[in-house]
Amino acid sequence: MSLPVAFPATSMPLYAVRALLRAVAAGLARVRRAIRHRQDLAMLIGADDRALADIGLNRTDLRDALSQPVWRDPSELLTRRAGERRQAARRMPPPMPRAQLRVVTDGLNGIST
């Protein structure tokens, strides 16, 4: 007596199995990439604040990136934050030149105006 099979081997077409395997492989690749980027983030933690500012980041950005779940790629957040700062810097007007102050003194009582 044979037991009934809930899902016969022929019920799932081969293309569906391949699609499932591709999806699983892509998910594993994403997790692997996220872990590698977290390891790269360790180098940025050792950088000084000026070096971080040169690439448009600060310590808060690094902390926020590391606080995300392990399967999420921290480089996405860092790239977005650096891009936002770059765009904000482009929108800012250039600094106004400092006005040259002229000091006039009254010769009688030494009062400056």
Phi, psi and omega in degrees: 000127180260147179279144178291142180259125183292320181232097179298155184301334182270359183287333179254114181298156182300322181296327179290321178296316179297319179296319178296315179296321177296320179295318179295317179296320179294320178296317177295322178295321178296317179295318178298317179295320179297319178294319178297319179292327175295323177293322177294328180297333178299328177292322179292328179297327179281351181283154178279168185298325180293319178296321177296318179296327178298330179258010174084025181234167172218178184297325179298320178299318180296317180296318178296320180294321180284340181277354178286161178301154185300324183283350179269137183284118182291339182292335178296315178295315182295320178296317180295316181295317179296321178295320178298318179292323179296317179293320179296323180292326179289328182282339183289139177290154178296152182297143179287141177293146179292135178289138178274118181273138178247123181264122178247126179249142175276120185296340185278312184241006175073019180276133177265142177237000000 
